[in-house]
Amino acid sequence: MITSKNPSINEYNRVISSVRPLGSTFKIIPYAAALIEGIKLSDKFEDLPICWESYCPKNFSEDYRGSISLIESFKSSSNIVPISITKKIGLKNIINLANSFGLGYEQEFEEFPSLAIGAYGDNLLNITNAYSAINNNGKIQNPEIIEKIETFKKQPIWENKFISKNILDLKINKKINKLLEKSVKEGTSKAASIKGKKIYGKTGTSDGNKDLWFIGSIDNLTTGIWIGYDDNKESELSSGNAAYLWKKFISEIYKIPIKK
């Protein structure tokens, strides 16, 4: 956990204590719910400006693609499609699925359409752990810092018994990974792509670029990046910066040379 630029001066732990709007990182939930309901990756949805009563969301780029497949809508990070999915499936089902992913406990989710596009907050640890479940064949476990405790002579004193719970069918999980891989290869998360490597991830942005996210998986490792200000001021950066920072971090771990 790297909690700030100067962690020795400022010890506030933004990984677990800071609850921030999740933005598009939350979209894995309505898309997973759609797949569970039998909607196919090739099924078409309307990506056009629309109002639900007084709520009139827009796509971040204000580009609209008309009738597009589920996979194309995820790749372009449409805001309209996940809300349409949520309206079709029901907000209670979305909330229940999010809860099974360990989300919605830091800030309780309420039944508002904007939930589908990450208007509600959680901490970096929980959203990263949700993505790690997808990287773990649909099995989730509570994140723990301590694996085991030993004596100086390497005698075991205590060992953590990690318990995992299956929350997604393997076929559904593979489809979600396909969405995440497409997002990095061809979509809004392209800044995280590394030539020759399979990366599964998603960017996220809140209003005014106040919160910039990237959660990504490579091999058996899932890592989350959040960039923002404690006083909630707007940023001149983008979620692409978070994705690139993730790539820089991962390339150091795996000793992968990347072009600047």
N, C-alpha and C positions, 0 to 999 in steps of 0.2 A: 504494500500500500504506500503510494507516494501521495501525500495529502496536500502539498503546496510547493511553490518554488523554493521556499525557505522553511522546511519542516522543523528545523532546530529552533527557529524563532516563533513560528506559529504552529502550535500543536493541534489545532482544531482538525478533527479527522473527517474530511469531506467524503471519504469512502463510505462511512457508515452513518454519520450524523447529519449530513446535508441531504435534505429531501427536495428534489428538484423536478420540474415537469419533464417527463420522459421523451416527449416529442415522438418522432417516427420509430424510435427503437421499440415502442410498444406495439407497433403494427403486426409483429409476429403473432399476437394474440388473436385479433379478428381473422387473420389469414389462416391460422391453425384451426380456429373454430369453423371456418368455411370448409376446410378440407375434411374435418371430422364429420360435417353435415353432408358430405358427398359431393361438394362442389369441386370441379376439376380445374387443374391449372390452365387448361385451354378454354374454359368457359368465359363468355364475354360479359363485361359490365360497362355501363355508360360512365365515362370520365368527362362529364360536362358540368358547368355551373348549375347548381340546384339549391333550393331552400327547403329545409324541413321546418315548417312553421316559421318562426322568426330567426332560425339559425341558418345562415348562408355561408358555409365554409368555402375557402378558395384553396387551390393548389399553391404550394410555396412559390413556384416560379410563375404562376398564373398562366401556365400552358395547359391546354386540355386536349386530349387525344381521341375523344369520341368513344366508339365501341372498341374496347381493348380487352385482352385476355387477363386472367388473374395474375399470371406471371409477368406480363408487361406492366400492369398497374403497380406491382410491387417494385419492379426494377426502376420505374420512374417516380416511385414514392408518392403516388396519388393520394390525396386526402379524401377525395370524393368516394372512391371505391370502398375503403375500409368502413366508412360510415354507412354506405349502402349495405354492406355485408352485415354490419351490426343491427341495422334496422330490420333486415330480413331474419336474422337469427335470434335477436333479442338481447338487450343489454344485460339481463340477469345471467344469461349463458356466457357472455363475454367476461363478466365479473367473476363468475365461478371458475372459469378456465384460468383467468389471470391469478386468482387466489391459489390454484393448484400449482402454478409456476412460482409461488412465493411472493407475488406482487399484491399490493393493495392493503398492506398491514401498517406501513409507515404513515400513509395517508389513505383513509378509507375511500374506496371508489363509490361514486354515486351514479345514478342512472341518467347521465347526460350524454348526448351523441358525441360531444367532443372527447369523451373518454377514449373512443376508438383511435384517435390520432395523438394520444399521449398528452392530453391537457392536465392529467393528474400526475402527481409526483411520487417518486420513490428514491431510494438511495442507489449509488453506483454498485455496491456489492450485490444487492438483490436483482437488479436488471442483468448484471453480468452472470449471476448464478442461473437466471432463467435461460440465458443463451447457452450456458454450459450444459444444461439438461438436454438441449437439442444436440449438442456436440457429444452427448453421452447416450445416444440411441434412445432418447425420450425418458431417461431416468434422472430424477432430481434428488439431490441430497443437501442437507443443511451445510452451508460453508463453515469450515472450522479452521482456526489458525494452527492449533497444535495437533500434530500427528501422533507423537508418542513422547514419553519422558523416560530417560535412562539415567543410571548412575554414571560416575566418571569411568567406571570399568565396563560400561556398555551393558549393564544388567537392566532388563526392562522393569520399570516401576509401574507404568501405566501406558496403555495403548488405546487410542480413540477407535471406537467401533463405528465405522461409517455405515449408515443405513440409507440405502437409496430406495426411492419409490417410483414405480413406472407411471408416468402421466400421459404418455403418447404412444399410440400404436407405431410400430417400426415403419410401416409403409407411409403413414402420415408424416413421421419424422423425416424420412428421406425427401419427401416433397418440400417440406419447409427448408431443409438444407439446400435444395435446388433453388428455391427463391433467394436464399441468402447468398449463394454462390453467384447467381445472376446479378444480384445487386452490386457485388464487388467487381465482377468481370466486365459488366456492360452498363451499370446503372449509377445511381447517386453516390455509391460507396467506392467508386473507381480509384480514388486516391489511396486506398489500402491495398490495391492489387500488387502482387509480386509475381514476376514472370516465372512460370514453371511450378507455382505453388497453388494448391487448392485452399482458398480462403472463404470462409462463410461469415458474413457480417452485415451490419446495417448502421447507417448514420442516423442521427436525430437532431432536430433543431427546435427550440422554442421561439416564441414571438420575440422579435428584435434581436435574434441571435444571442439571447441571454444565456442559453444552455446549448452547448455543442457536444454531441455524443458520438462515439463509435464503439460498438461492441463487436468483437471479432474472434473467430476460432481458426486455429491452424493446428493440424495434427490433434494431439490430446490436450491442447492448452486453449483456454478461453480467457480473454482479457478485455477489460472495459476502460475507456477513456472518457472523462468529462472535463470540459474547459468552461470556465465561467467566473463571474465575480460574486463574492459573498454578499455585496450590497445590491445584487440583482441588476446592475447597469448593463446597457446594451454593449455588444461586442462588434468589432469590425471584422472579426474572423468568420469562418463558416465551418460547418460540420466536416467539410473536406479537410480542414486543418486538423481536426480530431482524428480523422481516418489516416492522414499522413503521419501524424505523431505516433499512432498505433503501429504503422508500418516501420517507422524508425526504431521503435522500442523492440518489436518482434525481430527485426533484422539483426539487432545486437545479440539477442538471446540465441538465435539460430545461426549466427555468423553468416548471414546472407548479404552479399554486396548489392546495394541498390544505387541506382543513378540519382543524382541530385536534381 
